[in-house]
Amino acid sequence: MSNHCIPRRPTVVGCGFVAWDVVLESSSVAYTGVGGTVGNVMSIMAFLGWHTIPVVRLGADSAGAKVLSELVALGVDTRRVSLHRDVATPVVYQLNTGTEGDHGFTFKCPHCGQARRYSDALLSDLGKTTEAAPVRGDVFFFDRLTESSVLLAEQAMANGALTVFEPSAAGNDDILFARALRASQIVKYSAERLATSVMPELGVGFVEIQTLGAAGLRFRMRSIDPAWITISSIRLDAVTDTAGAGDWCTAGFLHLVSRHLRGGLLSDLGYNEVYAALRGGQAVAALNCQHTGARGLMRHAESARVREMLSQFDVDATLSALTNDLSSWSEAVAEEVVRYASGVKPSSEKHTSASLQTCDGPFGSGLSLHMH
């Protein structure tokens, strides 16, 4: 027996929105799968080779069973996912318009009209919450404001883990929001949903990432320089569905930036590492836009090939930074993404079998949306 140690996989713990996604195109089901910000990020990072642990309550219903089953199939550690009869698993319907990947979302079933929404109850009563907090060298990711999620973030920071907050809104509890920001080393948010003014001055090493839709994103490390650095988006000719792009960007970014955390300390990072990791995140996000569904790329590309591409980006970025030529490297990444995309056929299949029903009508996973 070999005495060589097997390298430990990096771990990310996520607490927040997990749902079952149903994508509809012309009243037909085009895609179903685990969704929600945390559901997507945990699934994508498992695809990238990470040990991922979502912490969430789901309903003891057919939707919850579907989510749990797919998470297991994707290699996600589900020990902290529990099913309960007092809550309902969220079901998100995505309505694709067929124009440049445009889409809308609703919780309301197009067939029966019932809505199964996100509730903070899905993140309450999580048991011995702080025991799930990651340690130094690992990552904690959260996107919803509840006492449990913020407690986990605070414990993770105390343990030396990298803490990442991706709020969709500031919420009504200013004190809880302030606690969440203090417990976060990286905050990523949409300029369309949150104003820069809600982000107070934070500590050394804090990274602020603001997404700008089709224009790309910008970031800054205010403890070093208050100026924004803008990174334009990567545009492909074939855009099928832009849903999930932000979650792919987050996952790709964390996958790459974690390589440069010496001792797990974000303060060790410089602008070059953050810039390169975000560009890598944009690369996988652009590739996913070729496919239907928030995680369509996972169903049409090999994990090893995507990881190899990201690794090469990282190596090339390190070499380019030595000559202060990251701008040219960034353009080269976009060109490589276009080449990669040309070798992957965009998805256009429709899944219309009865196994993909989500209520008693034609739109989903055989789910009974009337269970309590």
KAKA-V313281 format. One line per field, one symbol per residue. ss: DSSP state (@ for helix, = for strand, . for the rest). Layout:
# KAKA-V313281
ss = ???
This chain:
# KAKA-V313281
ss = ..........=====...=======..========.@@@@@@@@@@@...=========..@@@@@@@@@@@@...=...====......======......====.=......=....@@@@.....@@@@......====....@@@@@@@@@@@@@..====........@@@@@@@@@...=====.....@@@........=====.@@@.=====...=======.............@@@@@@@@@@@@@@@@.@@@.@@@..@@@@@@@@@@@@@@@@@@.......@@@@...@@@@@@@@@@@@@@@@@@@@...@@@@@@@@@@@@@@@@@...........@@@................
